[in-house]
C-alpha cells in the first residue's frame, strides 16, 4: 500500500514539473513600449483631451501645421483633439476658461497671441490642466513655454545668400520688421552665415515698423537693390510679399520666413527660413505622453527638427533655384548637420553692442 502511494505521489510530482516547464515556455511577452502603443487595444491617451487655442486658422500655414500635427497625434495616442479658434484677444481667455471647465488635460497656446490669456488662466487655475505656449514666453511658472534658436535658421539663410550671390556682390540686404533686441538673433545668424562664405560682406538692414506692410517692404527692397544688393533676406512678416514682388521685378534674390514661401512662379525666392510648428506640436505631445513631461521651458532648433531652411533641412515640391547647385546643397546639409551635432554652436551669441564693439 505504501509502495502504491509512493508511486502515485511520484507520478503527481512528475506531472507538476512537466506543467511548470510548459507554462514557462508560454510566458506572456512584456507590454510594448509607449511608442508602439498605437498597435495595442488601449491607447495611452484614451479618455484624455488636448486643445489648441489659436487665431483664426484659415490658410495660415503657421497654424494649419499645428492643427495637422494635433490631429495626427490624436490618432497615434487616442486623445480627443480640439481646436479653439479665436477672433480677438477676449476670445482667447473665454475659450481657455471653457476648456478648463471641461477638464482638458493639456491646453496649448498656438502663438504669442495666446500669451496673455494662458498666463492669466494658468495663474488662476494652476492645477486644473497642463499648459503650454508655442513661440512665446510668459511669467507663469506652470506654463511650459517653447521658444526657438532662430539664429540657427538665419545662419543657414546667410550661407544660402552667399552661395547664391557667388561673389557677384559683397553687399547683402535684409528687410525686417523692427530693429529691437528681439530681432537681433535673426540679424546675427544671417550675418554670420554670410561671412562664413564671404568674409568681405557688408550689410544693409531696413525696417518696415509693421507686421503687414508689403508696400513699405517693396520700397525698402528696391532701395537696397539700387545700393548693390544681389540677395535681400525678407523677414518682414506680412510684408514679405512686397519684397518678393520687388525681387521678381528687379531680378535680385531673396528668401522668406517661418514657412515655405518658395514659389514656382517666382524663381527669385531661393529659400525660406523655417520655424516648424508641425514638428513643435509633435515634440510637445510626444513629451507629454513620455512620462517625463515638466513645465520647464524649452528652446528648440535644428537638432529638434523645428528650425531650418527649405532645400536644406526641409524639402519642398517647388523647383530649386538654378543659383544653388547640388554641391551647394550638399555643403549646406553638412552645415546643418554641424549645427545639429553641436560642432557649430550658435546657442550662445554676443549682444548687438558686443558684436559691433568687437
Buried (B, 14 or more C-beta within 10 A) or exposed (E): EEEEEEEEEEEEEEEEEEEEEEEEEEEEEEEEEEEEBEEEEEBBBEEBBBBBBBBEBEEBBBBBBBBBBBEBBBEBBBBBBBBBBBEEEEBBBBBBBBBBEEEBBBBBBBBEBBBBBBBBBBBEBBEBBBBBBBBBBBEBEBBBBBBBBBBBBBBBBBBBBBBBBBEEBBBBBBBBBEBEEEBBBBBBBBBBBBBBBBEEBBBBBBBBEBEEBBEBBBBBBBBBBEEBBBBBBBBBBBBBBBBBBBBBEBEBBBBBBBBBBBBEEBBBBBBBBBBBBBBBBBBBBBBBBEEEBEBEBBEBBBBBBBBBBBBBBBEBEBEBBEBBEEEBBEBBBEBBBBBBEEEBEBEEBEEBEEBEEE
